[in-house]
Amino acid sequence: MNDDSRVLAENYNYQTGDDATQDAAQTVPIVPPSIPEYLQDTYWWAYLHPKSFWFFEREWVVNLILWGNMKKLTNAVLDEMDLRQQSSVLQVACVYGDFSNRLASHLAKTQSRLSVVDVAPIQLHNVEKKLDGHQNVSVHHQDSTSMSFADDSFEETVVFFLLHEQPEDARRKTVAEAIRVTRPGGRVIFVDYHGPKQSNPMRYVMKPILTMLEPYAMDLWHDELPAFMPADIDAEQISSNFYFGGLYQKVVVNV
Ligand SMILES: C[S@@+](CC[C@H](N)C(=O)[O-])C[C@H]1O[C@@H](n2cnc3c(N)ncnc32)[C@H](O)[C@@H]1O
């Protein structure tokens, strides 16, 4: 953890926690989670360095990184949600751009609440500022691989482009945790990279980029996302959609 992160971590109260989830029971971690090695080693420049926000925290940059698909993929998440009044929704890990703002606005229509989890205090500080105008949002300093929420805390859980950044062990734990904290009858919505079709020229563009910058991402090209789910999830619980010639996927688990 760098000095900035340490200072920011002190802003999150681990004794009392954040009570903004209200109906999402949370057991408070005794010690704050530390920055995982893969995040520090591979992604420090994208998520931990203070200057990263200056570059990445713009919708057009995020949209460029996703080859113009940011709006379509965000809509794919929002359209998937089946919200009752006053639902609790979890976003696992911060996302640059307007994703969380759009999600929070969407949830406000049903007086639903959004909890955002991240392991990096500097990211939580940024998302707090970014979502300042929304009254239905709370942020939580937690590690996706061992969250402090009680089982069945949320109606819907969203994991947007996190899994490809995690080594397999962390990825499996994140998937299991996302399912654990989601109520029976609810959904976990994963959006991430996927191996594109043979005929998709983006294969040849993205393979060197991902191999160089995102060493764990190719796992999601080689294996389908359900391969990382716990054994007790049946195939009938899972539905998948693919976008942009198969480069992106949305996988929904009906819990
Ligand atoms: C969701 S991912 C990538 C999203 C997307 N590429 C974007 O444009 O922002 C990035 C976030 O995941 C967070 N993260 C990585 N590993 C985590 C973990 N184990 N627990 C919680 N958050 C994690 C990082 O701190 C970062 O804020």
The ligand as a Gaussian input file, in Angstrom:
#p B3LYP/6-31G(d) Opt

LIG

0 1
 C      -13.438000      -3.639000     -12.170000
 S      -11.826000      -3.696000     -12.513000
 C      -11.702000      -3.072000     -14.161000
 C      -12.818000      -2.229000     -14.687000
 C      -12.623000      -1.600000     -16.026000
 N      -11.487000      -2.105000     -16.730000
 C      -12.553000      -0.097000     -15.918000
 O      -12.622000       0.559000     -16.900000
 O      -12.465000       0.455000     -14.839000
 C      -10.872000      -2.514000     -11.664000
 C      -11.094000      -2.396000     -10.177000
 O      -11.016000      -3.645000      -9.541000
 C      -10.463000      -3.449000      -8.263000
 N      -10.034000      -4.750000      -7.731000
 C       -9.083000      -5.571000      -8.193000
 N       -8.973000      -6.668000      -7.424000
 C       -9.907000      -6.550000      -6.432000
 C      -10.293000      -7.343000      -5.335000
 N       -9.664000      -8.495000      -5.060000
 N      -11.303000      -6.913000      -4.547000
 C      -11.937000      -5.735000      -4.803000
 N      -11.589000      -4.936000      -5.828000
 C      -10.597000      -5.323000      -6.640000
 C       -9.359000      -2.456000      -8.515000
 O       -8.925000      -1.792000      -7.338000
 C      -10.029000      -1.524000      -9.517000
 O      -10.658000      -0.441000      -8.881000

